[in-house]
Amino acid sequence: MLIHVLRESARKHAEKTAVIYDNLRVSYKELYDNVSRLSNGLRSLGIKQGDCLALILPNCPEFIAGFYAAAKLNATLLLVNPALAEAEIKYYISDSKAVAIITDPLRADACRNIIAEAEKKIELIVTDRTTLPDICFSDLVKDEKLDDKNDIFEGDIIYQYSSGSTGRPKRVVRTQKNLYHEASNFHCTANTSFADNILCMVPLFHAHGLGNCLLAATYSGATLTILEDLKKNGEPMKVPFVLRLQRVLELLEKEKITILPGVPFMFSALADIPHDYQVDTSKLRLVFSAGNFLPKETFDKFTNRFGIPLRQLYGCTEAGSFAINLEREDNIRFDSVGRPMNNNEVKIVDDNGDSLPDGAIGEIAIKSPALTRGYCNMPELNKEAFREGFFLTGDLGKTDKEGNLYIKGRKKIFIETAGNKVDPLEVEDVLVTHPKVKEAVVVGIKCPFKGETIKAVIVPRGECQEREIILYCKDRLTDFKVPRIIEFREVIPKSPLGKILRKDLV
């Protein structure tokens, strides 16, 4: 199903640029041909319908080719955050039963370690040639025979992991049909077209980047411009977003960007660029933020700096994009995520699942053809989270008489840091295994450049140092999950019923 979308865009817009990455420009015809060759190469390795292929890549053309090649093979993609620790990646590879991994040289060693300990054969495909006997990505796209046969397939296409309340990650399954509808819904709502150029600053492995950048572009025949990695001596560098601001502005002007998706801390950083730095953003028609609540200060600063309103989009891993604020510029409200997109439904429910009237705050329940059928091997959780076709998001909100949706908080307590979602309970589960930690609570502290900073409040057993806690976490957690602030207390504030008063720890 998804490969038909790409093929149709290649048929209608063969010579139009599909992807821009640094100095590389790939037309829709070239992209489709590369995808066909790659699917042949993967098939030659024995990868077939239903097999799981792991993508452990930053934003790059190989990610896009790998995504659509898997769709053409009717395989399932495991989308992995390339910043994760080896132990976390190992869990995902094992749980998903992946038969192959596509990664870059920076992460190849970790993947080799994982493969060496695996109970079955796993193929390793590396994007650049190495001295080791890995399969090189470029070797898989040499097949000149282009197979144009594309069967309609509505089965599983991606696995994505979402943090669980017990620390156990939840595997979210979405089908090709789900993603097709997400792309279609966004297209019909935002009126995207082949004339658009979307700048991708957010990770493609995340629902925001996958749906609102890659799928949105391909469905409409638009151009996708990727903010490339900064490199030193050919090796990618991990640098804060604030050091890429100039490059973002260059791309906005040079590539005549029309659609700019991002997250709040990105727009806050862009809004702080001095007014004397002039850049032509006249082609921008749609700028929207997702992933975390948009502060009014950021909304106002960005709108004043660039003369275009910053809109909010609401979505989740389970359903992709769901609602977006597309009100007239003179009527836009910073605190609204707008109305549900085409074919989507929303209702506000109480703790019993009963619908609440407009204006009443309750849990947000959503229904969409893009919605996952559930979490793998978690029947009890599925029973709790999915009811009568609706998904209980764990977010609190309300609706108004016009059908606009407002996010009012979290029933679940995720922390958003630099575009990454962190479950504080997962971090707490690690902290309490330290022999000197009696009790631990993790909260998010507002931070101007990355949304929130992770803070751990600890009741120690005897003498304990901040440094040893941080090092302990670094050995067991991905870097973005490691607490940056450690506070020691004699007691954790709790209600008379024993509920932790997290708001008193912020």
C-alpha positions in Angstrom: 0.0 0.0 0.0 2.7 2.5 1.0 4.9 1.6 -2.0 2.0 2.5 -4.3 2.0 6.0 -2.8 5.7 6.4 -3.7 5.2 4.8 -7.1 2.4 7.2 -7.9 4.4 10.2 -6.9 7.3 8.9 -9.0 4.9 8.5 -12.0 3.4 12.0 -11.6 6.6 13.9 -10.6 9.4 11.8 -11.9 12.0 14.5 -12.2 10.9 16.5 -9.2 13.3 16.5 -6.2 12.0 14.1 -3.6 14.8 14.4 -1.0 17.5 17.0 -0.3 20.3 16.1 2.1 23.3 18.4 2.3 24.5 18.6 -1.4 22.6 15.5 -2.4 19.4 15.8 -4.4 17.3 12.7 -5.3 14.4 12.8 -7.7 11.2 10.8 -7.2 12.2 8.5 -10.1 15.7 8.0 -8.6 14.2 7.3 -5.2 11.7 4.8 -6.5 14.4 3.0 -8.5 16.8 2.9 -5.5 14.0 1.5 -3.4 13.3 -1.2 -6.0 17.0 -2.1 -6.1 17.3 -2.2 -2.4 14.2 -4.4 -2.0 15.8 -6.8 -4.5 19.0 -6.8 -2.5 17.2 -7.4 0.8 15.3 -10.2 -0.8 18.6 -11.8 -1.9 19.5 -12.0 1.8 16.3 -14.0 2.5 14.3 -11.1 3.9 10.6 -11.7 3.1 7.1 -10.7 4.0 6.6 -10.7 7.8 10.3 -10.5 8.7 11.4 -7.7 10.9 14.1 -5.3 9.7 15.7 -2.9 12.2 16.6 0.6 11.2 19.1 2.2 13.6 19.9 5.3 11.7 19.9 9.1 12.0 17.9 11.1 9.5 19.5 10.3 6.1 18.5 9.1 2.6 19.3 5.5 3.6 16.6 5.7 6.2 14.0 6.7 3.6 15.1 4.0 1.1 15.1 1.4 3.9 11.6 2.3 5.0 10.1 2.0 1.5 12.1 -1.1 0.6 10.6 -2.8 3.6 7.2 -1.7 2.6 7.8 -3.1 -0.9 8.8 -6.4 0.6 5.9 -6.4 3.0 8.4 -6.7 5.8 8.1 -5.0 9.2 10.4 -2.2 10.3 11.7 -1.8 13.8 12.4 2.0 14.1 15.1 2.5 16.7 16.4 5.7 18.3 20.1 5.6 17.3 21.0 7.4 20.5 19.9 4.4 22.7 22.3 2.5 24.8 23.5 -0.9 23.5 21.5 -2.8 26.2 18.3 -1.1 25.2 18.8 -1.8 21.5 19.6 -5.4 22.4 16.2 -5.7 24.1 14.3 -4.3 21.1 16.2 -6.5 18.6 15.4 -9.6 20.7 11.8 -8.7 21.5 11.0 -7.9 17.8 12.8 -11.0 16.5 14.6 -8.8 13.9 16.4 -10.8 11.2 18.5 -7.9 9.9 19.8 -4.5 11.0 20.6 -1.4 8.8 22.9 1.0 10.6 25.8 3.4 10.1 29.5 2.9 11.1 29.1 4.9 14.3 26.7 2.2 15.7 28.0 -0.8 13.9 30.2 -2.1 16.8 27.3 -2.1 19.2 25.2 -4.0 16.6 28.0 -6.5 16.1 28.0 -7.1 19.9 24.3 -7.7 19.9 24.5 -10.1 16.9 27.3 -12.0 18.5 25.1 -12.8 21.5 21.9 -13.5 19.5 20.5 -17.0 19.4 19.8 -16.8 15.6 21.4 -15.3 12.6 21.0 -11.6 12.1 22.3 -9.8 9.0 24.2 -6.5 9.5 24.0 -3.9 6.8 26.2 -0.8 7.2 25.6 2.4 5.2 29.3 2.9 4.5 31.9 0.4 3.6 34.0 -0.9 6.5 37.1 -3.0 6.8 35.0 -5.7 8.5 33.0 -8.3 6.5 29.7 -6.5 6.9 27.2 -6.1 4.1 27.6 -2.7 2.5 24.3 -0.8 1.8 25.6 0.3 -1.6 26.1 -3.3 -2.7 22.4 -4.0 -2.2 21.4 -1.3 -4.6 23.5 -2.5 -7.6 20.9 -4.8 -9.0 19.8 -3.2 -12.3 16.7 -5.3 -12.5 13.8 -3.2 -11.4 10.8 -5.1 -10.1 7.7 -3.0 -10.5 5.4 -5.6 -9.0 3.8 -4.2 -5.8 1.1 -6.2 -4.2 -1.5 -4.4 -2.0 -0.5 -5.1 1.6 -2.2 -3.8 4.6 -0.3 -5.7 7.3 2.3 -4.6 9.8 4.9 -2.1 8.7 6.4 -0.6 11.8 7.2 -1.4 15.4 7.9 1.5 17.7 8.5 1.3 21.4 6.8 3.4 24.0 7.8 3.5 27.7 5.7 1.5 30.0 4.6 2.5 33.6 6.6 -0.5 35.0 9.7 0.4 33.0 9.0 -2.4 30.5 8.8 -0.9 27.0 5.6 -1.4 25.0 5.8 -2.5 21.4 3.4 -0.5 19.3 2.4 -2.1 16.0 1.1 -0.1 13.1 0.1 -1.4 9.7 0.6 0.0 6.2 -3.1 0.8 6.2 -2.6 2.9 9.4 0.2 4.9 8.0 -1.6 5.4 4.7 -4.6 6.9 6.5 -2.4 9.1 8.6 -0.8 10.5 5.5 -4.1 10.9 3.8 -5.7 12.6 6.9 -2.8 15.1 7.1 -2.9 15.8 3.4 -6.7 16.5 3.4 -6.5 18.6 6.5 -3.3 20.7 5.8 -3.9 20.8 2.0 -0.3 19.6 1.2 0.7 19.5 -2.5 3.7 18.8 -4.8 4.6 22.4 -4.5 5.5 22.1 -0.8 8.9 21.7 0.6 9.0 20.3 4.1 12.1 20.8 6.4 12.7 17.8 8.6 14.4 18.8 11.9 12.8 16.1 14.0 13.9 12.4 14.0 12.4 10.2 11.3 12.3 7.2 13.7 9.7 9.2 15.8 6.0 9.4 14.9 6.3 13.1 14.4 9.1 12.9 11.8 7.8 9.8 10.1 4.2 11.0 9.7 4.5 14.8 9.4 7.7 14.8 7.3 8.4 11.6 5.4 4.8 10.3 4.8 3.4 13.8 4.3 6.0 14.6 1.6 5.7 11.3 -0.3 1.9 11.3 -0.3 1.7 14.8 -1.9 4.8 14.5 -4.1 6.4 17.3 -2.1 10.1 17.8 -1.4 11.6 16.6 1.9 14.6 18.6 3.0 16.6 17.0 5.8 18.6 18.9 8.3 21.8 16.9 7.9 24.2 15.8 10.7 27.1 18.1 11.3 30.3 16.1 10.5 34.0 16.3 11.5 36.5 14.3 9.5 33.5 12.5 7.9 32.1 11.4 11.3 28.8 12.7 12.5 28.9 15.0 15.5 26.4 15.1 18.3 25.7 18.9 18.7 22.9 20.8 20.4 20.2 22.2 18.2 21.2 25.7 19.1 24.4 25.2 17.1 22.4 24.4 13.9 20.2 27.4 13.9 22.2 29.2 11.2 21.9 26.1 9.0 18.1 25.9 9.6 17.8 29.6 8.5 19.9 28.9 5.4 17.7 26.0 4.4 14.5 28.0 5.0 15.7 30.6 2.6 17.7 28.6 0.0 15.2 25.7 -0.4 12.1 28.0 -0.1 10.6 25.9 2.7 6.8 26.0 3.0 6.1 23.6 5.9 8.2 23.5 9.1 7.4 20.9 11.8 9.3 20.9 15.1 9.0 20.7 18.9 8.7 23.6 21.4 12.4 23.9 22.3 13.4 24.2 18.6 11.0 27.1 18.1 12.1 28.8 21.3 15.7 28.7 20.1 14.7 30.0 16.6 12.7 32.8 18.1 15.8 34.0 20.1 17.8 34.7 17.0 18.4 38.5 16.9 16.1 40.5 14.6 19.1 42.0 12.8 19.8 38.5 11.3 17.6 38.7 8.2 16.2 35.7 6.4 13.6 35.4 3.8 10.8 33.1 5.2 8.1 34.4 2.8 7.4 31.0 1.4 6.5 29.5 4.9 2.8 28.8 5.1 2.6 26.3 7.9 4.7 26.0 11.1 3.6 23.7 13.8 4.9 22.3 17.1 4.2 18.8 18.6 5.6 16.5 21.2 5.0 18.8 24.3 2.8 21.7 25.4 3.6 24.9 23.6 4.3 27.8 26.1 2.7 31.1 25.4 6.1 32.8 25.6 7.4 30.6 22.8 4.2 31.1 20.7 4.4 34.9 21.1 8.2 35.2 20.5 8.2 33.0 17.3 5.1 34.8 15.9 6.7 38.2 16.5 10.1 37.2 15.2 9.0 35.6 11.9 5.5 37.0 11.3 3.8 33.6 11.0 1.8 32.0 13.7 3.2 28.9 15.4 0.5 26.3 15.5 0.1 23.2 17.7 -0.3 19.6 16.5 -1.4 16.8 18.8 -0.5 13.2 18.2 0.9 10.1 19.8 3.0 7.0 18.9 -0.2 4.9 18.8 -2.0 7.0 16.2 0.4 9.4 14.7 -0.9 12.9 14.0 -4.4 13.5 15.3 -5.3 17.2 15.5 -3.9 20.5 14.4 -4.8 24.1 15.0 -5.5 25.6 11.6 -7.7 28.6 12.7 -7.5 31.9 11.0 -4.4 33.9 12.0 -6.5 36.6 13.6 -8.3 34.0 15.7 -5.6 31.5 16.6 -5.2 30.4 20.2 -1.9 29.3 21.4 -3.4 26.8 24.0 -5.5 24.9 21.5 -4.4 22.0 19.3 -7.3 22.6 17.0 -9.8 20.2 15.7 -9.3 16.5 14.9 -7.9 15.9 11.4 -9.9 14.3 8.6 -11.6 11.0 9.6 -10.5 11.4 13.3 -12.8 11.5 16.3 -12.2 12.7 19.9 -14.2 12.6 23.1 -13.4 13.5 26.7 -14.2 10.8 29.3 -14.3 10.4 33.0 -12.6 7.6 35.0 -15.5 5.3 34.2 -15.2 5.9 30.4 -18.3 8.0 30.2 -18.3 11.0 27.9 -18.1 14.5 29.4 -19.7 17.7 28.0 -17.8 20.6 26.4 -15.6 22.5 28.9 -15.2 19.6 31.3 -11.7 18.3 31.8 -11.2 14.5 31.5 -9.1 12.0 29.7 -8.7 12.4 26.0 -10.0 9.4 24.0 -9.3 9.2 20.3 -10.5 7.2 17.3 -8.8 7.1 13.9 -8.2 4.7 11.0 -4.5 5.5 11.7 -4.8 4.0 15.2 -2.7 0.9 16.2 -4.6 -2.2 16.9 -2.7 -2.4 20.2 0.5 -3.4 22.1 2.2 -6.7 21.4 1.7 -9.4 24.0 0.0 -7.1 26.5 -3.6 -8.2 26.6 -4.4 -6.6 30.0 -3.0 -3.3 29.0 -4.8 -3.4 25.6 -8.1 -4.1 27.5 -7.4 -1.1 29.7 -6.3 1.3 26.9 -8.6 0.5 24.0 -12.3 0.6 24.5 -15.0 0.5 21.8 -12.6 1.6 19.1 -11.2 4.5 21.1 -7.7 4.8 22.6 -7.4 6.3 26.1 -4.3 8.5 25.6 -3.5 9.2 29.3 -3.6 12.9 28.5 -6.1 15.3 30.1 -8.0 17.8 28.1 -11.3 19.5 27.2 -13.2 20.5 24.0 -15.1 23.7 23.3 -18.4 24.2 21.4 -16.5 24.6 18.1 -14.8 21.2 18.5 -11.4 22.6 19.4 -9.3 20.4 21.7 -7.2 21.8 24.6 -4.5 19.8 26.4 -4.6 20.4 30.1 -2.0 18.1 31.5 -1.0 14.4 31.7 -2.7 11.6 33.4 0.6 9.9 32.6 3.7 11.6 33.8 6.1 11.6 30.8 9.0 14.0 30.7 9.8 15.7 27.3 13.5 16.5 27.0 15.0 17.8 23.7 12.4 16.0 21.7 12.7 12.7 23.6 10.0 11.2 25.7 11.1 9.8 29.1 9.1 7.8 31.5 10.2 8.9 35.0 9.2 5.5 36.4 11.7 3.8 34.2 14.5 6.0 35.6 13.2 5.5 39.1 13.3 1.7 38.6 17.1 2.1 37.9 17.8 4.5 40.8 16.2 2.3 43.5 18.6 -0.6 42.5 21.5 1.5 43.8 22.5 0.2 47.2 22.7 3.8 48.7 19.3 4.8 47.4 16.3 4.3 49.8 13.7 6.1 47.7 13.7 8.0 44.4 11.3 10.2 42.5 12.1 11.7 39.0 10.5 14.9 37.7 10.9 17.3 34.8 12.2 20.8 35.3 11.4 23.5 32.7 14.4 24.3 30.5 14.5 27.0 27.9 16.5 25.1 25.3 15.2 21.5 25.6 11.8 21.7 27.1 12.5 19.9 30.4 15.6 18.7 32.3 15.4 15.5 34.3 15.7 15.9 38.1 16.0 13.0 40.6 15.0 13.6 44.2 16.6 10.9 46.4 16.3 9.8 50.0 19.7 8.2 50.5 20.9 5.3 52.7 23.8 7.0 54.5 26.3 9.1 52.7 25.8 9.4 49.0 27.4 11.6 46.3 25.7 13.2 43.3 28.5 12.0 40.9 28.1 8.3 41.8 24.4 8.5 41.2 24.9 10.0 37.7 27.6 7.5 36.8 25.4 4.7 37.9 22.6 5.9 35.7 24.9 6.4 32.7 25.9 2.7 32.8 22.3 1.6 32.7 20.4 4.3 30.7 20.5 6.1 27.4 22.1 9.5 27.9 19.0 11.6 27.5 17.3 9.6 30.3 20.1 10.3 32.8 19.1 12.8 35.5 21.1 16.1 35.2 20.0 17.4 38.6 20.3 15.3 41.8 18.6 16.5 45.0 19.0 14.7 48.3 16.1 14.9 50.9 15.3 13.3 54.2 11.7 12.5 53.0 9.6 12.6 49.8 6.5 14.7 50.2 3.3 12.6 50.1 -0.4 13.0 50.5 -2.3 11.5 53.5 -3.1 8.6 51.2 0.6 8.1 50.4 0.5 9.6 46.9 3.8 11.3 45.9 3.4 15.0 45.5 5.5 15.4 42.4 4.5 19.1 41.9 6.2 19.9 45.2 9.5 18.5 43.8 9.7 20.7 40.7 
